[in-house]
Amino acid sequence: MIDLESGYILRPVSPVFIYFSLFCALLLNLLPIGNYGWVPDWLIVCIIFWNIHQHRYIGVTWAFIFGLLMDVHNSDLLGLHAFSYALVAYIAIAWQKRIVALSVASQALHLLPIFLLVALFPLLMHWILSGEIIWWALTGAIQAFIEALLWPLATRILLAPQRRPIDVDHTRPL
């Protein structure tokens, strides 16, 4: 795979690193920080990243399983996050060829609607099922913007092991 922004040919990704990063993102989501609008959904950023870059290892099924875990953790309606995570994983796989060809900043702008979908889907479902709108849940839009702002950082961190040089020369300064 080629990193189109730098022109660097990336090394193959280790599946162990993919699952380790997803596990770390799940642990970050399970931290008792609270349900604030400024706390990003680390797991969805990681799921979308790996579905765009390596969708053979992480697909809709894994996104659904992680969504069920988040439903149980949040004591929310079972299947709410599972459906939204699976839908977003499907959209990320469908948009994969378009997203990879863009710069990282353009990727963040193109992924903003996906982050908004994940953040506002529970609000929409609660509104449909109960008939009342939970207005404080609209802070999910802030969460989606923060996740889009974190996209370049996530890209740099999650692609770092693939950017290592194949031939290590200790006399070379870089």
C-alpha positions as a Markdown table, in Angstrom:
| # | Residue | x | y | z |
|---|---|---|---|---|
| 1 | Met | 0.0 | 0.0 | 0.0 |
| 2 | Ile | 1.3 | 3.5 | -0.8 |
| 3 | Asp | 0.8 | 6.5 | 1.5 |
| 4 | Leu | -0.3 | 8.9 | -1.2 |
| 5 | Glu | 0.4 | 12.0 | 0.9 |
| 6 | Ser | 4.1 | 11.2 | 1.4 |
| 7 | Gly | 4.6 | 8.8 | -1.5 |
| 8 | Tyr | 6.1 | 6.3 | 0.9 |
| 9 | Ile | 5.4 | 2.6 | 0.3 |
| 10 | Leu | 4.0 | 1.2 | 3.5 |
| 11 | Arg | 5.0 | -2.1 | 5.0 |
| 12 | Pro | 2.3 | -4.7 | 5.6 |
| 13 | Val | 0.3 | -4.2 | 8.7 |
| 14 | Ser | 0.4 | -6.8 | 11.5 |
| 15 | Pro | -3.0 | -8.1 | 12.4 |
| 16 | Val | -1.8 | -8.2 | 16.0 |
| 17 | Phe | -1.3 | -4.4 | 15.9 |
| 18 | Ile | -4.8 | -3.9 | 14.4 |
| 19 | Tyr | -6.5 | -5.9 | 17.2 |
| 20 | Phe | -4.2 | -4.3 | 19.9 |
| 21 | Ser | -5.2 | -0.8 | 18.7 |
| 22 | Leu | -8.9 | -1.7 | 18.7 |
| 23 | Phe | -8.5 | -3.2 | 22.2 |
| 24 | Cys | -6.8 | 0.0 | 23.4 |
| 25 | Ala | -9.5 | 2.1 | 21.8 |
| 26 | Leu | -12.1 | 0.0 | 23.6 |
| 27 | Leu | -10.4 | 0.5 | 26.9 |
| 28 | Leu | -10.3 | 4.3 | 26.3 |
| 29 | Asn | -14.1 | 4.2 | 25.7 |
| 30 | Leu | -14.6 | 2.2 | 28.9 |
| 31 | Leu | -12.8 | 4.8 | 31.1 |
| 32 | Pro | -15.2 | 6.4 | 33.5 |
| 33 | Ile | -14.7 | 9.9 | 32.1 |
| 34 | Gly | -18.4 | 10.6 | 31.8 |
| 35 | Asn | -20.8 | 11.3 | 29.0 |
| 36 | Tyr | -19.6 | 14.7 | 27.9 |
| 37 | Gly | -19.8 | 16.1 | 24.5 |
| 38 | Trp | -16.0 | 16.7 | 24.3 |
| 39 | Val | -15.1 | 13.1 | 24.9 |
| 40 | Pro | -14.5 | 11.4 | 21.5 |
| 41 | Asp | -15.6 | 7.9 | 20.7 |
| 42 | Trp | -12.1 | 6.4 | 20.3 |
| 43 | Leu | -13.4 | 3.1 | 19.2 |
| 44 | Ile | -15.3 | 4.5 | 16.2 |
| 45 | Val | -12.3 | 6.4 | 15.1 |
| 46 | Cys | -10.2 | 3.2 | 15.2 |
| 47 | Ile | -12.9 | 1.1 | 13.5 |
| 48 | Ile | -13.3 | 3.6 | 10.7 |
| 49 | Phe | -9.6 | 3.9 | 10.2 |
| 50 | Trp | -9.0 | 0.2 | 10.0 |
| 51 | Asn | -12.1 | -0.3 | 7.7 |
| 52 | Ile | -10.6 | 2.3 | 5.3 |
| 53 | His | -7.1 | 1.0 | 5.4 |
| 54 | Gln | -7.4 | -2.7 | 6.1 |
| 55 | His | -11.0 | -3.8 | 5.7 |
| 56 | Arg | -10.0 | -7.5 | 5.3 |
| 57 | Tyr | -9.1 | -7.8 | 8.9 |
| 58 | Ile | -11.8 | -5.5 | 10.5 |
| 59 | Gly | -15.2 | -5.5 | 8.9 |
| 60 | Val | -18.9 | -5.0 | 9.6 |
| 61 | Thr | -19.0 | -8.0 | 11.9 |
| 62 | Trp | -16.3 | -6.8 | 14.2 |
| 63 | Ala | -17.9 | -3.3 | 14.2 |
| 64 | Phe | -21.2 | -4.9 | 15.2 |
| 65 | Ile | -19.6 | -6.9 | 18.1 |
| 66 | Phe | -17.8 | -3.8 | 19.4 |
| 67 | Gly | -21.1 | -1.9 | 19.1 |
| 68 | Leu | -22.8 | -4.6 | 21.3 |
| 69 | Leu | -20.0 | -4.2 | 23.9 |
| 70 | Met | -20.6 | -0.4 | 23.9 |
| 71 | Asp | -24.4 | -0.9 | 24.3 |
| 72 | Val | -23.8 | -3.1 | 27.3 |
| 73 | His | -21.3 | -0.7 | 28.8 |
| 74 | Asn | -23.6 | 2.3 | 28.3 |
| 75 | Ser | -26.6 | 0.4 | 29.5 |
| 76 | Asp | -28.3 | 1.6 | 26.3 |
| 77 | Leu | -30.9 | 0.0 | 24.1 |
| 78 | Leu | -29.3 | -3.2 | 22.9 |
| 79 | Gly | -28.3 | -3.0 | 19.3 |
| 80 | Leu | -28.3 | 0.8 | 19.1 |
| 81 | His | -24.5 | 1.3 | 18.9 |
| 82 | Ala | -24.2 | -2.1 | 17.2 |
| 83 | Phe | -26.3 | -1.0 | 14.3 |
| 84 | Ser | -24.7 | 2.4 | 14.0 |
| 85 | Tyr | -21.2 | 1.0 | 14.2 |
| 86 | Ala | -22.0 | -1.7 | 11.6 |
| 87 | Leu | -23.6 | 0.9 | 9.3 |
| 88 | Val | -20.6 | 3.2 | 9.6 |
| 89 | Ala | -18.2 | 0.3 | 8.9 |
| 90 | Tyr | -20.1 | -0.5 | 5.8 |
| 91 | Ile | -20.0 | 3.1 | 4.6 |
| 92 | Ala | -16.3 | 3.4 | 5.4 |
| 93 | Ile | -15.6 | 0.2 | 3.3 |
| 94 | Ala | -17.8 | 1.6 | 0.5 |
| 95 | Trp | -15.9 | 4.9 | 0.5 |
| 96 | Gln | -12.5 | 3.4 | 0.9 |
| 97 | Lys | -11.1 | 4.0 | -2.5 |
| 98 | Arg | -12.3 | 7.7 | -2.5 |
| 99 | Ile | -11.0 | 8.4 | 1.0 |
| 100 | Val | -7.5 | 6.9 | 0.6 |
| 101 | Ala | -6.8 | 9.0 | -2.4 |
| 102 | Leu | -7.3 | 12.3 | -0.4 |
| 103 | Ser | -5.0 | 14.2 | 1.8 |
| 104 | Val | -5.4 | 13.6 | 5.6 |
| 105 | Ala | -7.2 | 17.0 | 6.1 |
| 106 | Ser | -9.6 | 16.2 | 3.2 |
| 107 | Gln | -10.2 | 12.8 | 4.7 |
| 108 | Ala | -11.3 | 14.4 | 8.0 |
| 109 | Leu | -13.8 | 16.6 | 6.2 |
| 110 | His | -15.1 | 13.6 | 4.2 |
| 111 | Leu | -15.5 | 11.6 | 7.3 |
| 112 | Leu | -17.3 | 14.2 | 9.3 |
| 113 | Pro | -20.7 | 13.1 | 8.1 |
| 114 | Ile | -19.9 | 9.5 | 9.2 |
| 115 | Phe | -18.9 | 10.8 | 12.7 |
| 116 | Leu | -22.1 | 12.8 | 12.8 |
| 117 | Leu | -24.1 | 9.7 | 11.9 |
| 118 | Val | -22.6 | 7.7 | 14.8 |
| 119 | Ala | -23.0 | 10.6 | 17.3 |
| 120 | Leu | -26.6 | 11.5 | 16.4 |
| 121 | Phe | -28.0 | 8.0 | 15.6 |
| 122 | Pro | -28.8 | 7.2 | 19.3 |
| 123 | Leu | -30.6 | 10.6 | 19.6 |
| 124 | Leu | -32.6 | 9.8 | 16.5 |
| 125 | Met | -33.6 | 6.4 | 17.7 |
| 126 | His | -34.6 | 7.6 | 21.1 |
| 127 | Trp | -36.7 | 10.2 | 19.4 |
| 128 | Ile | -38.4 | 7.7 | 17.2 |
| 129 | Leu | -39.0 | 5.2 | 20.0 |
| 130 | Ser | -40.1 | 7.5 | 22.8 |
| 131 | Gly | -41.4 | 10.6 | 20.9 |
| 132 | Glu | -39.3 | 13.0 | 22.9 |
| 133 | Ile | -36.0 | 14.7 | 22.0 |
| 134 | Ile | -33.1 | 14.6 | 24.5 |
| 135 | Trp | -31.7 | 18.0 | 23.7 |
| 136 | Trp | -28.5 | 17.5 | 25.7 |
| 137 | Ala | -27.6 | 14.6 | 23.4 |
| 138 | Leu | -27.1 | 17.1 | 20.5 |
| 139 | Thr | -23.7 | 17.6 | 22.0 |
| 140 | Gly | -22.8 | 14.5 | 20.0 |
| 141 | Ala | -22.2 | 17.0 | 17.1 |
| 142 | Ile | -19.4 | 18.5 | 19.1 |
| 143 | Gln | -18.1 | 15.0 | 19.6 |
| 144 | Ala | -18.2 | 14.4 | 15.9 |
| 145 | Phe | -16.2 | 17.5 | 15.1 |
| 146 | Ile | -13.6 | 16.6 | 17.7 |
| 147 | Glu | -13.3 | 13.1 | 16.2 |
| 148 | Ala | -12.8 | 14.7 | 12.8 |
| 149 | Leu | -10.1 | 16.9 | 14.2 |
| 150 | Leu | -8.4 | 13.9 | 15.8 |
| 151 | Trp | -8.3 | 12.1 | 12.4 |
| 152 | Pro | -4.9 | 13.3 | 11.3 |
| 153 | Leu | -3.4 | 12.3 | 14.7 |
| 154 | Ala | -5.0 | 8.9 | 14.5 |
| 155 | Thr | -3.7 | 8.5 | 11.0 |
| 156 | Arg | -0.1 | 9.4 | 12.0 |
| 157 | Ile | -0.2 | 7.0 | 15.1 |
| 158 | Leu | -1.9 | 4.0 | 13.4 |
| 159 | Leu | 0.3 | 4.2 | 10.3 |
| 160 | Ala | 3.5 | 4.6 | 12.2 |
| 161 | Pro | 4.5 | 0.9 | 12.4 |
| 162 | Gln | 4.0 | 0.6 | 8.7 |
| 163 | Arg | 6.3 | 3.5 | 7.9 |
| 164 | Arg | 9.4 | 1.9 | 9.5 |
| 165 | Pro | 12.3 | 1.4 | 7.1 |
| 166 | Ile | 12.8 | -2.1 | 5.9 |
| 167 | Asp | 16.6 | -1.9 | 5.9 |
| 168 | Val | 17.8 | -0.3 | 9.0 |
| 169 | Asp | 21.1 | 1.5 | 8.5 |
| 170 | His | 22.6 | 2.9 | 11.7 |
| 171 | Thr | 24.9 | 5.3 | 9.9 |
| 172 | Arg | 22.0 | 7.0 | 8.1 |
| 173 | Pro | 20.7 | 10.0 | 10.1 |
| 174 | Leu | 17.0 | 9.4 | 9.2 |
